[in-house]
Amino acid sequence: MADVKLTIAGRPYDLHCADGQESQLVQLAAVVDEKAREMPGGTEVRQLLFAALMLADDAQEARGKIEKNEPQSDSLRAAVALAESREAAAREELRAAVAREQAAFKELESARQNAPAAPAPANPSNNRALLQIADRIETLAAKVEQLP
């Protein structure tokens, strides 16, 4: 146990507290002392009574704010959870798309390696035959245009 000397509303107090809690107790006493000094001119008991009432009012007001904000916190938590699940789904879709792209790239590379390096040179006799066929088609088209 630790011993702590406090002064509240001008009066000294000797208190015992658990080891390590001394600074917390000093800070709390400073808050009570500040509230007690806001009521000048009264007796020490009256100052401490009003300090206790003001601190109770502060605590009640803080609880009201917390209760008011809890539904908003719940909806924010739900929105965050939804956003996180959507993010996880989007990441999974992205991973799948990357895997598909990598597979397609490998397939393309494989096709490139298996494809002939350059197109086969044109055969001159094939070219001559194609030109003769084209001439015949043009001649036939001219005759069809002359038909009544």
Secondary structure by P-SEA (a helix, b strand, c coil): cbbbbbbcccbbbbbbbcccaaaaaaaaaaaaaaaaaccccccaaaaaaaaaaaaaaaaaaaaaaaaaaaaaaaaaaaaaaaaaaaaaaaaaaaaaaaaaaaaaaaaaaaaaaacccccccccaaaaaaaaaaaaaaaaaaaaaaacc
